[in-house]
Amino acid sequence: MAGLVALYQIIDMLAGILVMLIIIQFVISLLFAFNVVSPSNQFLMQVYNSVGLVLDPLLRPIRRIMPDTGAIDFSPIVLIILLRVMLIVLSAVMFSN
């Protein structure tokens, strides 16, 4: 049982990191969109691209399934919801015994 709790905590930590990366990418994209920071800022552009490299493999399948909504990308919120659902199901399975 202790091994399952440790596994759940690791998955929960990784899900939290993914959510933070989604928030970071969102905030940086807002800064670029509203011209608070210039896209020529090398540091922020590198952070944005690096976070995108991590998140794109997870978001790409969601984007393929979801209908095109124009300028608004709902795939990050869908990923956050899926991560939360996965954690709820895992905790229910773990603590059902």
Secondary structure as a PSIPRED ss2 file (coil, helix, strand):
# PSIPRED VFORMAT (PSIPRED V4.0)

   1 M C   1.000  0.000  0.000
   2 A H   0.000  1.000  0.000
   3 G H   0.000  1.000  0.000
   4 L H   0.000  1.000  0.000
   5 V H   0.000  1.000  0.000
   6 A H   0.000  1.000  0.000
   7 L H   0.000  1.000  0.000
   8 Y H   0.000  1.000  0.000
   9 Q H   0.000  1.000  0.000
  10 I H   0.000  1.000  0.000
  11 I H   0.000  1.000  0.000
  12 D H   0.000  1.000  0.000
  13 M H   0.000  1.000  0.000
  14 L H   0.000  1.000  0.000
  15 A H   0.000  1.000  0.000
  16 G H   0.000  1.000  0.000
  17 I H   0.000  1.000  0.000
  18 L H   0.000  1.000  0.000
  19 V H   0.000  1.000  0.000
  20 M H   0.000  1.000  0.000
  21 L H   0.000  1.000  0.000
  22 I H   0.000  1.000  0.000
  23 I H   0.000  1.000  0.000
  24 I H   0.000  1.000  0.000
  25 Q H   0.000  1.000  0.000
  26 F H   0.000  1.000  0.000
  27 V H   0.000  1.000  0.000
  28 I H   0.000  1.000  0.000
  29 S H   0.000  1.000  0.000
  30 L H   0.000  1.000  0.000
  31 L H   0.000  1.000  0.000
  32 F H   0.000  1.000  0.000
  33 A H   0.000  1.000  0.000
  34 F C   1.000  0.000  0.000
  35 N C   1.000  0.000  0.000
  36 V C   1.000  0.000  0.000
  37 V C   1.000  0.000  0.000
  38 S C   1.000  0.000  0.000
  39 P C   1.000  0.000  0.000
  40 S C   1.000  0.000  0.000
  41 N C   1.000  0.000  0.000
  42 Q H   0.000  1.000  0.000
  43 F H   0.000  1.000  0.000
  44 L H   0.000  1.000  0.000
  45 M H   0.000  1.000  0.000
  46 Q H   0.000  1.000  0.000
  47 V H   0.000  1.000  0.000
  48 Y H   0.000  1.000  0.000
  49 N H   0.000  1.000  0.000
  50 S H   0.000  1.000  0.000
  51 V H   0.000  1.000  0.000
  52 G H   0.000  1.000  0.000
  53 L H   0.000  1.000  0.000
  54 V H   0.000  1.000  0.000
  55 L H   0.000  1.000  0.000
  56 D H   0.000  1.000  0.000
  57 P H   0.000  1.000  0.000
  58 L H   0.000  1.000  0.000
  59 L H   0.000  1.000  0.000
  60 R H   0.000  1.000  0.000
  61 P H   0.000  1.000  0.000
  62 I H   0.000  1.000  0.000
  63 R H   0.000  1.000  0.000
  64 R H   0.000  1.000  0.000
  65 I H   0.000  1.000  0.000
  66 M C   1.000  0.000  0.000
  67 P C   1.000  0.000  0.000
  68 D C   1.000  0.000  0.000
  69 T C   1.000  0.000  0.000
  70 G C   1.000  0.000  0.000
  71 A C   1.000  0.000  0.000
  72 I C   1.000  0.000  0.000
  73 D C   1.000  0.000  0.000
  74 F C   1.000  0.000  0.000
  75 S H   0.000  1.000  0.000
  76 P H   0.000  1.000  0.000
  77 I H   0.000  1.000  0.000
  78 V H   0.000  1.000  0.000
  79 L H   0.000  1.000  0.000
  80 I H   0.000  1.000  0.000
  81 I H   0.000  1.000  0.000
  82 L H   0.000  1.000  0.000
  83 L H   0.000  1.000  0.000
  84 R H   0.000  1.000  0.000
  85 V H   0.000  1.000  0.000
  86 M H   0.000  1.000  0.000
  87 L H   0.000  1.000  0.000
  88 I H   0.000  1.000  0.000
  89 V H   0.000  1.000  0.000
  90 L H   0.000  1.000  0.000
  91 S H   0.000  1.000  0.000
  92 A H   0.000  1.000  0.000
  93 V H   0.000  1.000  0.000
  94 M H   0.000  1.000  0.000
  95 F C   1.000  0.000  0.000
  96 S C   1.000  0.000  0.000
  97 N C   1.000  0.000  0.000
